[in-house]
Amino acid sequence: MKNAFSLCIFALSAFLFMSATGCGDGRPRCYPVQGVVQVDGKPLTGEFDGTIRFIHVTDTQKGRPATGKIGPDGRFSLTSYKDNDGCPKGKYQVELIVLRYNKNKTYYLVPPRYENHATSGIEVEITGKTTDLTISAEWTPKDSAYKKPIIGSDGAS
């Protein structure tokens, strides 16, 4: 009986210790991150397939990249481990992959240099919950090899 009592006290102590120290799944704390993607100063709109990815700059072991689908209004919400949980605090390089498919052709809605975090030139710092982040891309003369489509709600280009 004394051993059973000691076991109960040990189990209760271990439970209280784990609860107090936050012992969990070992993942870093994530903060909700939402925002809008702009191209040439205007929100990206229309029919397209768009993904945004945040790649942690200072600690690549801090977890997987945070990703989000870019909606038809240009808005996104990031996910790291579970739907819309955001990402941990830190500095990130950003990737944008935004394409429109029309009659067996693919059109870039942002220049392809934004598809790679190392060449996108977009870096952000997340310090906590963020609901109004603006990610900006632009077409430049260097991007002239890629046809700049007209972005419209009808999906035409």
C-alpha positions in Angstrom: 0.0 0.0 0.0 2.9 2.3 0.8 4.4 1.7 -2.7 1.0 2.5 -4.4 0.8 5.8 -2.4 4.4 6.7 -3.4 3.7 5.8 -7.0 0.6 8.1 -7.0 2.6 11.0 -5.4 5.4 10.5 -8.0 2.8 10.5 -10.9 1.1 13.6 -9.6 4.4 15.4 -9.2 5.5 14.4 -12.7 2.2 15.6 -14.1 2.4 19.0 -12.3 6.0 19.4 -13.3 5.3 18.8 -17.0 2.3 21.1 -16.9 4.3 23.9 -15.3 7.2 23.6 -17.7 5.1 23.3 -20.8 6.3 19.9 -21.8 4.5 19.2 -25.1 5.3 18.2 -28.6 8.6 20.0 -28.7 7.6 22.4 -31.5 8.4 26.0 -31.2 5.4 28.3 -30.3 3.7 29.6 -33.4 2.0 33.0 -33.9 -0.8 33.6 -36.4 0.4 35.4 -39.5 -2.0 36.8 -42.1 -1.5 39.3 -44.8 -1.8 40.3 -48.5 0.4 39.8 -51.5 0.8 42.9 -53.8 2.2 43.1 -57.3 3.3 46.5 -58.5 1.6 48.1 -55.5 -1.8 46.5 -56.0 -3.3 43.4 -54.3 -3.0 40.3 -56.4 -6.5 39.3 -57.5 -8.1 37.0 -60.0 -8.0 33.3 -60.7 -4.6 31.7 -60.1 -2.7 29.1 -58.1 -0.7 30.8 -55.5 1.5 29.7 -52.6 3.6 31.7 -50.2 6.4 30.1 -48.1 8.4 31.6 -45.2 11.9 30.0 -44.8 13.5 30.7 -41.4 16.8 32.6 -42.0 18.7 32.3 -38.7 17.8 28.8 -37.6 16.9 26.3 -40.4 16.3 23.7 -37.7 13.6 25.7 -36.0 10.9 23.8 -38.0 9.5 23.4 -41.4 8.8 26.3 -43.6 5.5 28.1 -43.0 3.2 28.0 -46.0 -0.1 29.4 -47.1 -2.4 29.5 -50.1 -2.9 32.9 -51.6 -6.6 33.5 -52.1 -8.3 35.2 -55.1 -8.2 38.5 -53.1 -4.4 38.2 -52.5 -4.8 37.3 -48.8 -2.9 34.5 -47.1 -2.7 32.8 -43.7 0.4 30.8 -42.8 0.5 27.2 -41.5 3.5 25.5 -39.9 2.2 22.5 -38.1 -1.6 22.7 -38.1 -4.1 24.8 -40.2 -3.5 28.6 -39.8 -1.2 28.3 -36.7 1.2 30.8 -38.2 5.0 30.5 -37.6 7.5 30.9 -34.8 9.2 34.3 -34.1 12.2 35.1 -36.3 13.5 36.3 -39.6 12.3 34.7 -42.8 13.0 34.9 -46.5 9.8 34.6 -48.6 9.0 32.7 -51.7 6.0 33.4 -53.9 4.8 30.9 -56.5 1.8 32.4 -58.4 0.8 31.0 -61.7 -2.3 31.1 -64.0 -3.1 28.3 -66.4 -5.0 29.2 -69.6 -5.4 27.0 -72.7 -2.4 24.8 -72.0 -0.2 27.8 -71.2 1.3 28.9 -68.0 1.6 32.6 -67.1 3.7 34.0 -64.3 1.7 36.5 -62.2 4.9 37.4 -60.3 8.4 37.1 -61.8 10.0 33.6 -61.4 12.8 35.1 -59.2 10.3 35.2 -56.4 9.9 31.4 -56.5 13.2 30.9 -54.6 13.8 32.5 -51.1 17.5 33.1 -52.0 16.6 35.3 -55.0 13.3 36.8 -54.0 14.8 39.6 -52.0 11.9 39.6 -49.6 12.8 39.3 -45.9 10.4 39.8 -43.0 10.7 39.5 -39.2 7.8 38.0 -37.2 7.8 39.2 -33.6 4.3 37.9 -32.6 0.7 37.8 -33.9 0.6 39.6 -37.3 -2.7 40.3 -39.2 -1.7 43.0 -41.6 1.6 41.9 -43.3 2.1 43.1 -46.8 4.3 41.2 -49.2 5.3 43.1 -52.3 6.6 41.9 -55.6 7.2 43.9 -58.7 7.9 43.5 -62.4 11.2 45.1 -63.6 12.8 45.5 -67.0 15.0 42.5 -66.0 11.8 40.4 -66.0 11.0 41.3 -69.7 11.7 37.8 -70.8 8.5 36.7 -69.1 5.2 37.9 -70.5 3.4 40.0 -67.9 -0.2 38.9 -68.0 -3.2 41.2 -67.3 -4.6 40.2 -64.0 -8.4 40.2 -64.1 -11.3 38.5 -62.4 -12.3 36.6 -65.5 -9.0 34.8 -65.7 -8.2 36.1 -69.2 -4.8 37.2 -70.2 
